[in-house]
Amino acid sequence: MPVHAYVLIQTEVGKAATVARTVASLDGVVAAEGVTGPYDVIVRAEAGTVDELGQMVVGRIQLIEGITRTVTCPVVNL
């Protein structure tokens, strides 16, 4: 069963659209949308395991130019 998560992203001023387009092209990203509020981009991601999800966020998403902060929120089935 895959692991799903929302990744909340804050960007540098004026970088949200570029970040959303770049992150949307990554494998494992289901959707990436610009939003208003305390975060600039919200990503829906999926991976095979929690470790793979962490590797995606730390090893690929956080390396995108213009990102200043991420918060990863794994989906839980209540």
C-alpha positions in Angstrom: 0.0 0.0 0.0 1.6 3.3 -1.0 2.2 6.2 1.4 0.4 9.4 0.6 1.3 12.9 2.0 0.8 16.5 1.5 3.9 18.6 1.4 3.3 22.3 2.3 5.9 24.6 0.8 7.0 28.1 1.5 8.9 29.9 -1.3 10.9 33.0 -1.9 8.7 36.0 -3.0 7.7 35.6 -6.6 8.9 31.9 -6.9 5.7 30.0 -6.2 4.6 29.4 -9.8 8.1 28.2 -10.9 8.4 26.0 -7.8 4.9 24.5 -8.4 5.8 23.7 -12.1 9.1 22.2 -11.2 7.9 20.0 -8.3 4.9 18.9 -10.4 7.4 17.2 -12.8 8.9 15.0 -10.2 8.2 11.3 -10.0 5.8 10.5 -7.2 4.1 13.9 -7.2 0.4 13.5 -7.9 -0.4 17.2 -7.9 1.2 20.6 -7.1 -0.8 23.7 -6.8 -0.2 27.3 -5.8 -2.2 28.5 -2.9 -2.7 31.6 -0.8 -2.1 31.8 3.0 1.0 30.8 5.0 2.1 28.3 2.4 2.7 29.1 -1.3 2.5 25.6 -2.9 0.8 22.4 -1.7 1.9 19.1 -3.1 0.2 15.7 -3.0 2.8 13.0 -3.2 3.0 9.2 -3.0 5.8 6.7 -2.4 6.1 3.1 -1.7 7.3 3.5 1.9 7.8 6.3 4.5 11.5 6.1 3.9 11.0 6.7 0.1 8.7 9.6 0.9 11.4 11.1 3.1 14.0 10.6 0.4 11.7 12.4 -2.1 11.2 15.4 0.1 14.8 15.8 1.4 16.6 14.6 -1.8 14.5 16.1 -4.5 11.8 18.6 -3.4 13.9 20.6 -0.9 16.7 21.0 -3.4 14.4 23.0 -5.8 15.6 26.6 -6.1 13.2 29.1 -4.4 12.0 26.8 -1.7 12.6 28.1 1.8 10.7 25.6 4.0 8.7 22.4 3.7 6.3 20.7 6.1 5.4 17.0 5.3 2.0 15.8 6.4 1.5 12.0 5.9 -2.1 10.9 5.2 -3.4 8.6 7.9 -6.5 6.4 7.7 -8.6 7.0 10.8 
